[in-house]
């Protein structure tokens, strides 16, 4: 689920939505970078993405 209320450039939010980060789409955090930092490896469907923290902070998730 992409949060539209985060203080970030609209083009980043649009890019995340284009990649499949949309409300209701299951997302799985696979791993974190060295020291628990970035990049974050996340999976949506069959696709894996590497996100920077600034991008990851734009995503709201609900545990199921």
Number of C-alpha atoms within 10 A of each C-alpha: 18 22 15 13 7 13 9 13 8 11 9 13 19 13 12 19 14 10 12 16 22 17 13 10 12 16 19 12 12 12 15 15 13 9 6 9 11 16 17 20 16 18 17 16 11 5 9 14 14 17 17 14 12 11 17 16 14 20 18 14 15 8 5 4
